[in-house]
Structures are given as structure tokens and as C-alpha cells.
Amino acid sequence: MKIHCLQHLKNDTLGNIGTWIDKKGYKLTKTLLYEDAFFPILQEFDLLLIMGGTMSIYQEEEYPWLRPEKEFVRKTIESGKPVLGSCFGAQMIAEVLGGKVTKNKYKEIGWHTVRSIEGKIEQSSSEARASNLPACMFPEFTGFMWHGDTFEIPAGAVKLFESEACPSQGFIHNGKVLGLQFHPEANRQWVRNLIRDSGHDLVQGKYIQSEKEILGKESFFENSRNLAFSLMDWFEEKCK
């Protein structure tokens, strides 16, 4: 399997997802948007990863590479390839598919409970495919968050997850395009990098945890790894 990654921050490693790729021995290529907006042709990869970022999806004037990136993501989705978007990446997918991205009522930072809503919605062919997603097998789990924006579930996509602070935590489109507001890639080093670069966001807030709280949750890091590996196994099947 050939995997291409859209990376928006210099210190944003792939964390758990990178570990999974290394274990599998798959080929990984990257577009480093903070250096150059150069995108591969569609035939050069099987799975697209769209990672997080401290910018907002609607800041096209400040980040001129956003327009060509959105067009590349649109073409990738239209080609039928599997796509995983994490946080900013999920917001990009949502906008490309016609959903609005706006400020969330609360900033959500740290480990927070994510609830699967699969049992609340009527089944359709798309939703039936979504039921094979590993995270949907659990009524709730803990995900790592670091965001102030939120997305509208695009028309034609299926809402999968919600949290207390943010009603839109995840969706699936066409059975293989997955947008997650939380970060399954979050391992300890990944989180340390984020705290080093964006620690100024750790202020008093209803859904903002302290650095000590975030780094002290060893079982949450282990669960995050297991969830990331399960999700990537799921994508591996989609690429066959």
C-alpha cells in the first residue's frame, strides 16, 4: 500500500499512525504544506492522510496553499480513494464536501469522551458499511482533542461521533472517506510536540485540561494507540 500524507506543521509527526506504517513496511510520501504545495498524481498513492494544523480552514488569505490543497482533496475523494482526515483534516474534508466550518462554542483540549451515535440513526447502505469501523463497535471511548473550530456534517455523509463539547466528532462519506475531529495519532511524543508549539492554548476553560492532566493519562495513550492501529487496519482492507 502506498500512503500519501498532507502535513501542515513542521513538528506534527504521524504518531501512532506512523508507527503502524513502519510496522507494516508501507511506502509513505508527504506534501509539506508549510514548505511547498506540491501534490502527487492520483496514481501514485492508495490512501490519503490529511493531518492537523493550528490554522483554520477558512484562512485562505493567510495561507494561500489552502485553495490548491482543497482542490487536490476534492479530486482524491472524487477518484474513490480512501481518505482519513484528523482534526483540521476532517474540517477540510467537510468543507470540500459542502459542509460549513465555524468556531465551536468551546475550545476542546485534552482527553475527552467520544460517543458513537450509530445506534441512533436509521440504517442505509452507507451506514451499514460504516458499522464495520472499529470505533463504532464501542458506545464510547476517549479521544485526544485540540481544536477551537467545528464542522457541519456534509450532505450525504453519515455522522458517527459526538462529544459533550462538540456535537460533530466524526463522519463517513461513501464508505471510505473518514473525518475525525479527535486525533487517533496522538502518542506521548506527538502530544509533547503539540504542547511545546501550542501550549499557550492551555488556559482556563470548561473543556481544556492542563499539561499535567494530559500527560498523566497513560492508559489513554495506550487506548489511542490501539484505536489508531484498528482504524489503519480498517483502511488497509479498504485499499485491497
C-alpha positions in Angstrom: 0.0 0.0 0.0 1.2 3.5 -0.9 0.2 6.2 1.5 0.4 10.0 1.0 0.2 12.5 3.8 -0.7 16.2 3.8 1.3 17.7 6.7 0.7 21.3 7.8 3.0 21.7 10.8 6.8 21.0 10.9 6.6 19.2 14.2 3.4 17.3 13.5 4.6 13.7 13.3 2.3 10.9 12.4 2.4 9.5 15.9 0.6 6.2 16.2 -0.2 6.2 12.5 3.5 6.5 11.7 4.2 3.6 14.0 1.6 1.5 12.2 3.1 2.4 8.8 6.6 1.5 9.9 5.5 -1.9 11.3 3.7 -2.7 8.0 6.6 -1.5 5.9 4.4 0.5 3.6 5.6 3.3 1.4 4.9 6.8 2.8 5.2 10.1 0.9 4.4 13.6 2.1 3.4 17.0 1.0 4.8 19.6 3.5 2.4 22.5 3.0 4.5 24.7 5.2 7.3 24.4 2.6 5.7 23.8 -0.8 2.2 23.0 -2.1 3.3 20.1 -4.4 0.8 17.3 -4.8 1.3 13.9 -6.4 -0.8 12.5 -9.2 -3.6 10.2 -8.1 -2.0 7.1 -9.5 0.9 7.5 -7.1 -0.9 6.6 -3.9 -3.7 4.4 -2.5 -4.6 6.2 0.8 -4.6 9.9 1.6 -3.9 11.2 5.2 -4.8 14.8 6.0 -3.3 15.8 9.3 -4.0 18.6 11.8 -3.0 22.3 11.9 -3.1 25.4 14.0 -4.6 27.4 11.2 -8.3 27.5 10.3 -9.7 26.1 7.1 -11.2 29.4 6.1 -7.9 31.4 6.3 -7.2 31.2 2.6 -5.7 34.7 2.5 -3.2 34.0 5.2 -2.4 30.5 3.8 -2.6 30.6 0.0 -1.8 26.9 -0.3 -5.3 26.1 1.2 -7.0 26.6 -2.2 -4.9 24.1 -4.2 -4.9 21.7 -1.3 -8.7 21.7 -1.2 -8.8 21.1 -4.9 -6.4 18.2 -4.5 -8.5 16.7 -1.7 -11.7 17.1 -3.8 -10.1 15.2 -6.8 -8.9 12.5 -4.4 -12.3 12.0 -3.0 -14.0 12.0 -6.4 -11.5 9.3 -7.6 -12.9 7.0 -5.0 -9.7 6.6 -2.9 -9.9 6.1 0.9 -9.1 9.3 2.8 -8.6 9.9 6.6 -8.7 13.4 7.9 -7.8 14.2 11.5 -9.0 17.5 13.2 -8.1 20.2 10.7 -8.0 17.4 8.1 -11.6 16.4 9.0 -12.6 20.1 8.7 -11.1 20.2 5.2 -13.0 17.1 4.1 -16.2 18.6 5.5 -15.8 21.8 3.6 -14.8 20.1 0.3 -18.0 18.1 0.6 -20.1 21.2 1.2 -20.2 21.4 5.0 -19.6 24.7 6.8 -16.6 25.1 9.2 -17.1 27.6 12.0 -15.9 28.4 15.5 -17.1 25.8 18.1 -18.8 27.1 21.2 -15.9 25.8 23.3 -12.3 25.0 22.8 -11.7 21.3 23.5 -8.2 20.3 24.5 -7.1 17.1 26.2 -8.7 13.7 26.6 -12.4 13.7 26.3 -15.2 11.1 26.0 -16.4 10.4 22.4 -19.7 8.7 21.9 -20.7 6.6 19.0 -24.2 7.6 17.7 -24.5 4.7 15.2 -27.4 3.2 17.1 -29.4 6.4 16.9 -29.7 6.6 13.1 -31.6 4.7 10.5 -29.5 2.2 8.6 -28.7 2.7 4.9 -26.2 1.1 2.7 -23.6 3.8 3.6 -24.3 3.4 7.3 -24.1 -0.4 7.1 -20.6 0.0 5.7 -19.7 2.4 8.4 -20.7 -0.1 11.1 -17.5 -2.0 10.3 -15.5 0.9 11.6 -13.6 -0.3 14.8 -14.5 2.8 16.9 -18.2 2.3 16.2 -18.2 -1.0 18.0 -17.9 0.8 21.3 -20.7 3.0 22.8 -18.0 5.4 23.9 -14.2 5.8 24.1 -11.6 8.5 25.0 -10.1 10.6 22.2 -7.5 13.3 22.2 -8.7 16.8 21.2 -7.0 20.1 20.4 -9.4 22.3 18.5 -11.5 25.5 18.5 -13.3 25.0 15.2 -16.1 22.6 14.3 -17.6 21.3 11.1 -21.1 20.7 9.8 -21.8 17.1 8.7 -21.8 17.3 4.9 -24.9 16.3 2.9 -24.7 12.6 2.0 -22.2 11.9 4.8 -23.1 9.9 7.9 -22.5 11.3 11.4 -20.6 8.8 13.6 -19.5 10.5 16.8 -20.2 13.3 19.2 -18.8 14.7 22.5 -20.2 16.9 25.2 -18.3 20.0 24.0 -18.6 19.3 20.2 -21.6 17.6 18.5 -19.6 16.8 15.4 -16.8 14.5 16.2 -16.7 12.3 13.1 -18.4 11.3 9.9 -18.0 8.9 7.0 -18.7 9.6 3.3 -19.0 6.9 0.6 -17.9 4.2 3.0 -14.2 5.1 2.8 -13.7 8.8 3.5 -13.4 9.4 7.2 -13.3 12.7 9.0 -12.4 12.6 12.7 -12.3 15.7 15.0 -10.2 13.8 17.5 -6.6 12.7 17.0 -6.1 8.9 16.8 -2.4 9.6 16.0 -1.9 11.1 19.5 1.0 9.3 21.3 3.1 10.8 24.0 5.8 12.4 21.8 3.1 13.7 19.4 1.4 15.4 22.4 4.6 16.8 23.8 5.4 18.4 20.4 1.9 20.0 20.3 2.3 21.3 23.9 5.7 22.8 23.1 4.3 24.5 20.0 0.8 25.5 21.2 1.0 25.4 25.0 -0.3 28.9 25.1 -3.8 27.4 24.4 -3.7 25.7 27.8 -5.7 28.3 29.6 -8.7 28.0 32.0 -11.6 26.5 30.2 -14.5 24.1 30.8 -13.1 21.6 28.3 -9.4 22.5 28.5 -7.1 20.2 30.5 -3.7 21.1 32.0 -0.4 19.8 30.7 -0.2 17.6 33.9 -3.6 16.1 33.3 -2.9 15.4 29.6 0.4 13.7 30.1 -0.6 11.8 33.2 -3.2 9.6 31.4 -1.0 6.6 30.5 -4.0 4.3 29.8 -5.4 6.8 27.4 -2.2 6.8 25.4 -2.4 3.0 25.2 -6.1 3.1 24.1 -5.2 5.8 21.5 -2.6 3.5 20.0 -5.0 0.6 19.9 -7.7 2.7 18.2 -5.2 4.1 15.6 -4.0 0.7 14.7 -7.5 -0.6 14.4 -8.5 2.3 12.2 -5.5 1.8 9.9 -6.2 -1.9 9.7 -9.7 -0.9 8.5 -8.2 1.4 5.9 -5.8 -1.4 4.8 -8.8 -3.5 4.0 -10.4 -0.6 2.0 -7.3 -0.4 -0.1 -7.3 -4.0 -1.2 
